[in-house]
Amino acid sequence: MKKLLVFLLAFLAINVSAQKKREFRGAWIQCVNGQFQGMGTQKMQQTLRYQLDELQKDGVNAIIFQVRPECDALYQSSIEPWSRFLTGQQGKAPSPYWDPLQWMIEQCHQRGMELHAWINPYRAKTKGTTALATTHVAIQHPERCFDYDGLKILNPGIPENRDYICEVAKDIVARYDVDGIHMDDYFYPYPAAGQIIPDDAQYRLHSNGIKDRGDWRRYNVDLFIKQFYETVHAVKPWVKVGISPFGIYRNKKNAAIGSNTNGLQNYDDLYADVLMWVNNGWLDYCVPQIYWEIGNKAADYETLIRWWNQYAGARPLFIGEDIERTVKNKDLQNPNQHQQAAKHRLTQQMQNVKGTVLWYAKAAVDNTGNYGTMLRQNYWRHPALQPEMSFIDKVKPGKPRKVKPVWTSDGYILFWTAPKSKKWNDEATKYVVYRFAKGEKVNVEDPSKIVTITSNTFYKLPYTDGRTKYYYVVTALNRLQNESKPAKKSVKL
């Protein structure tokens, strides 16, 4: 028994020490499943607050929150109506009134998390929606939409629709302090048997000399992605643009570059040339939805993570992971456990994988298959900074000034002052506090030494008897979490 305990402690130490200092640890919170519909302001805030608290304990540092599921809004908008997934009726404002996006930004930032606003670009009506508000774009401009398998879709072949979606994004980014804006995999609709995309008229008008209909559809989406990226960064250059495409780019049987898989394809079926967007720098991060298990015959998780790692490294690559499928399937090497550990090892081995996004947040909160416990006790035990994005900006803020411990009525507090700044990229928005024992090498690359990542300019010290010497190191982070040089202070606790 003693030997087993020693082994388990050693195993845990190895895994904890292997944690990366910078890692995107995201979770999707969706509304389109109806989990909040008609819940009411107080109950929804209570539910979200609980979810965020649990996700914070799990080590999550970014929330991707769905705010536009069908050309509607879970935020105050003069462009689109309130979402039925909030109030139960499209166009009806919440009562008591609140703005879920603004509230979520504040709640996430209080917990040191980023908030990425998630929009569905082209989908104008989901299958379950029976009535649209009079202000909805499909009512105002029915000629700009088409019906497909119970959905309404903003036609990607109409230039005005590109402008419209970009205007919506511009409005969100201008008015809200979001850290990112995020799109999922709904471009052209998922193919349905017997259904034809009715875009003959648009092809005749806007073909631009492109002979192949598939190439033309991809061209439409390419134009949109480029315009969308440029629109967001023109408003706020630090707001990250991310997309979570379907997990297969192309199958090998259809293209030499394809993965050894057999499933729906971004390029051929959704007309989404994700690799072009990555390689042209039209994204700041990419999150392929690799929702299958290791060993899946049609779409093996290991095959796909290796493929994306090889081909999509020009921008930070995060892996979209399905919690429920992960814990439902046995580890092929150890059938006594599920696949969380095996998948985590693969993500750590991939050079270009810079993080994971959990589908979906509530499954982690509910601790399905003990998944959340493993995150908080092992894999995401220590805090992590966001991955660097030097292609947006390389500037670092100055280091914190006047670092000093002070006795107060609330205890022993370490205070510091923000560095001077002139522009957004040298302004400190958060601080990292590290702690080192006497005689221990000060190594700010060791995430196990991080005691907090905070927007405050103070930290309450854990005082005991004033006999033990420690070194506290404080660094400043800007909006992209570029880190300053360290400011060091010795303290007896």
N, C-alpha and C positions, 0 to 999 in steps of 0.2 A: 504493500500500500504506500509506504514511504517513497519507494523508488518511482512509483507511478506519479505521485504528487510532484516530485522533483522534475520528472520528465515534462509534466504538464506546465509547470512554471517556466521551464526552459523554453518550451515550445511557444508559450505566450510571449515571453521576452523577445524571442527571435522575431515573431510576427509584429510586435509593437515597434521594435527598433527599426524594422524594415519600412515603416510608414514614411510616406513622402511628405516633405514640408509644404509643397504646393500640390494641391489636388482639388479638382472640381468635384464636390460631393452634393449632387442635386437630387431633388425629388419633384415629381410632377403632381400638382394638385389640380384635378380636373373638375369641371362643373357639369359637363355634358352627360354624365351618367345620372344626373338628377339628385346627387347626394345632398345638395343644399336647397333644392327647389321648394319654395313655400315654407322654408324653415323659420323664417322671421329673423329680424336683425339680431336680437339678443342671443338666440340659440345658435345662429350661424357664427357669430363672433366667439361664443363660448367653445364651439366645436373646433374652429380654426385655431383658437388660442391653445387649446389642448394639443392639437396636432403639431403645432409649431414647437411647443415645449418638449414634446416627446422626440421630435426630429432633431431638435437642438441637442438633446441628450445622446442621440444616436451619432452625432458628429456632422450632420448635414450643414453645409455652409451656403447653399443656394436653393431657393424655391422658384419653381417655374409654375406660375399661377395662370390658369386659363381665364382670360378676360373677354374674349371675343369668339364664341363658338359658332355663330351663324349670322355674321354681319350685324351683331348686336353688341351690347356692352354691359360688363359688370363694373362700370365706372361711369361717372357723369360725362355725357357726351352730347354735343350739339349736332353731331354727324349721324349717329346711329341710335336706335332705341334701346331702352333697358332690356336686358335679357330675361326670357321666361325662365331660364335656369336659375335665376335669382328670386323672382317674385311669383312665378307661376303663370304670368301673363306678359307677353312681349309688349314693351312700351309703358308698363306700369312701374313707377318709381318705388323703391323700398320704403316701408313705413314701420317703425320710425326711420327717418331718412338716414342713410349712411352711404359712403363711397367705398366699396370693398377693395378696390385697387389701392386707394390712398391709405386705407386702414392697414392693408397687408404690407405695404412699403414700410410704414412706421413700425409695425410689429416685427417684421424681419430685421430691419436695421437695429432695433433695440436688442435683438438676439445675435447680432454680428453676422447675419445672413444677407446675401444678395437677394434681390427680387427681380426676376425676369418675367415680363408680361408676355403671356402666350396667346397668340392670335391664330385663328384659322383663316388663311388668306382668301380663298375663293368660295368656300362653302357659305351659301346664303340661307339654306334651310335644311335642317336635319329631318330624318324620316318621321320622327315623332311629333314634329311641330304641325299643328293644324291651322293656326291663324297667325298672320303676320301683321305687325303694326302698320298704320297708314304711312308712317315716316320711313319704313324699311325700304332699302334700295330696290328690292325685288318688286315692291308695289309702285315705287316712284319711277323705276326704269325697268319694266319687265323685258324690254327688248335687249337688255344687256345680260340677261340670264338665260340658262337653258335647264330643262328638267331632265333628270337622269336617275332612274331606279329609286324614285321616291324623294330624291334630293332636288334642291335648286342650287345651281352653280353659277357664279359670276364667270362669264365666258372669257377665258384667258386670251382669246384671239381678238378681243376688242380693246384697243389702246386706252380708252377712257377708264376701263376697270383697273388697269395698272396704276393710273393716276389716282383713282379713288382709294385703293388700298394703301398706297403710299401716303395719301393725305390723312388717313386714319392713323397710321403709324406716326406720322409727323406730329399729330395732335397729342398722342399719348406721350411721346418723348419730350415734347415741349412743355407739357403741363405737369408731368409727374416725374419724381426723382427715381426712375427705374434704373437698374444696373444693366439690364439687357432687355432685348425684345426678341421673341422666339416664335418660330413657325414649326408646325409639325408636317406630316407627310401628305396632306391633302392638297395636291396640285390639280391636275386633271383627275377626274373621279376614278376610284378603283373599278376595274372592269367588271361588268355584270352581264351574265348570259342574255343574249337577245337584245341588248341595249346598244344604241349607236350614238356617239357624240354628234349632235346636230350643229356642225360648224362649217357647212359648205359655203354659206354666204360670206362668212368672215374670211375664209380661205381665198375666195375669189377677190375680195377687196384688199386684203392685207398679206397676200402670199409672199411678197417681196422677192419674187422669182424663185422661191424654194419649191422644187419639184415634188419632194416626198412629204406627205401629210404628217408623218411622225416627226421628221426633221423640223417642219414648220411649227408644230406644237411645242417641241423642245425650245425652239427659237423664241416663242412667245414667253415661256417661263423664264428662259435665260434673261431676256430683256427686263422682265419684272424683278428678278432677284438682284440684278445689277442696280436698277433704279431704286429698289427698296434699301439696299445697303448704303448707297450714296445719300439717300434722303435722310436716313437715321443719323449718319455721321456728320452731315451738314448741320444738323441741329445741335447734337451733343457728341463730340468725337469719342468720348469715353464709353458711350452706351454700346454694349456688345450685341452683335447680331448673330443669332444662332438658329440652326435648323436641325430637326430630328427626322431624317428620312427613313423610309422603310429599310429594313436590314439588308436587303440584297440589291446591289447596284445592277449587275447583270449576271446571268448564268453562263458558265464556261461554254456550254453548247451553242450559245448565241454570239459569243465574243471571246476572243483569245484572252482579253484582260479580265474576263469574268471569274467568279468564284465557283468552286466545285459544288454547286447547289442546284436545286430544281424548284424554283418558286417564282412568285410575282417579282417583277423587276422595276426598279425606279426608272431606268432609262427607257425601256421599251413599253411599259404598261402605264406608268404615271407621267411619262414625258418629262422626267426630272433628271437632268444631267448633273448629278451632285458633284462628280469629280471635276467638272469644268468650273463649278462655283468655288470649290476649294482651291483649285490650282490658279484661278484668276484672282483670288483674294476677295471674293464677294461675300465671304462669311468670316466671322471671328471665331466660331467653333462649330463643330459638326457632331451630332449625337445619333449615329445609326441605331435603330431600334432592333437590337439583336435579342429578340425575346424568346428564342428557342433554347432547348437544353443541349448540353454537350452530348453528342451522339445522335441527334435528330437526323433521320435519314435524308430528308429533303433539304434541311438548312441547319447544319451542325454549328453550334455556337463557336467551337474552337476554330473551325475552318473560317468562319466569318470574321472573328476578331483578328485573326492573322491576316486576312485579306485586307480589311480596313486599315490595319496598322501599316501594311505595306504600301497601300495606294493613296491614303488620305492624310498623310502626315504634314502637308503644307500648311495646315491650320490645326490648332489644338483639337484633339480627337477625344471625345468622351463616349462611353458605351451606355446605351440605354438597356437596362436590365429589368426583366420581368421577375419580381419577387416570388409570386405564386408559382410560376413554372419552375423557378430555380429550386424551391423547397419541395416541390411535388416529385421531382425526379432524383433518382439515386446517383451518387457519385460512381462512375464506372470503375474506378480503382478501389473504392471502399464502399460497398453497397450498404453498409450500416449507417451511412450519413448521406445527407442530400448534397446538392452541387454548389452551395455557396462558397465553400472553401476552395474548391477546384476552380471556379470562375474567378475568384479573387486572385489566386495565384497567376492565372493567365493575364489578367489586367496588369498585374505588377511586372510581368515579364515583357510586356509589349512596350517598346521604346517610345512610340508616338502616342500611346494612350495616356491622357492626362487627367482622367477622372471617370466617374460613373454617375448616371442619373437613374433614379429608382422609379420604376413603374409598378405600382403607383404609391403615393405617399401614405395612404391609409393602410396599405398592407404592411408597411414598416411600423407604423404607429400601433397597429394591432399585434405586432410581433409575430406575424405568421411564420411558422416553422422556426421560431427563435431567431429570426433574421436580424431584428433590431437589437437584440441582446448581444449578438456577435459583433455588430457594428460598434456599439458603445463600449464593450469590454475588450475588444481586440482590434479589429481592422481600422476603425475610425476613433480610437480611444483619445488621441491627442488632436488638438485643433490643427487646421490646415489653412494656409493662405491660398488665394486663387492662383491658377497658373499664370505665368507671365505672358503678356501679349505685346512684345516689343515692336511688332509690326504696326500697332496703333500708336504707341509712344514709349520711349525709353527713359524719359526724365524721371529722376527720383527726388522726393522732397528732401529738405535739409533735416538734420537729426534733431530730436527734441531738445529743448533748452531748459536750463534751470531745474534739472532733476534733483529732487530733494525730499527726504522723508520728514514728516511733520507730525507731532503729537496733536491730536484733536479730541474733541469730546466724543467722537465716533470711533476713536482708536488711532492706531499708527497708520498714517496714509502716505504713500509715495506720490508726490505731485510733480508735474512737469508742465512746460509751456510749449505751445505749438511753434514750429519753425516759421520763419517769415516766408511769405509767398507772394507771387505776383500774378500767376496764371493758374488755371485749373490743374495743370499737370505737376506743379510743385506745391500744391496745397495738401496739407495732411488732413485726411478724413478719418483715419483709424490709427491705432497704435498697437504694437506687439510688445508684450512684457514677458521677458525670460527670467528664469531664476537658476543660479548656479551655486553650489556649495563651495566653501573655502577649499582652495587647492584644486578645484575642478577647472578644466580648461573651458574658457568661454567660447562656445561654438554655437552661433546662432543658426546654423544649418540643421541642428538637432531638434526636431519638432517636439520631442518629449520634454524639452526645457521650456516650452511655451506655457505660461500660466493663464494668459488671457489675450484675446484680440478684442480691443474695445474702442469705442468712439470717445470715451471719457479721457480727460487729461489727469486722471488720478487712479490709484489702485490701492485698495485696503490690504495692508500687510498682515500676514498671519503671525502675530506677535505671541511669544510664550514667556520667556524670562530674560531676554536681552543678552544672552550669553553666546549664542551661536551666530557666527558670521556668514552672511550670504552676499552674493553679488547679483544685483538686479540690473538688467539691461533693457532699455526701452528704445524701440525704433518706430519711425513714422511710416505710414503707408499713404499713397495717394489713391485716387479713385480706381486706378487699375491695379492697385496693390503692389506697385513698385516700392521697394523698401529702402529706407534711408540707411546711413551709417549708424552704428549703435552708440547710444549714450549710456555710460555705466556708472553705477553707484553701489558702494558697499554699505550694508546695513546689518546691525546685530538684532537678532530676533529671539 
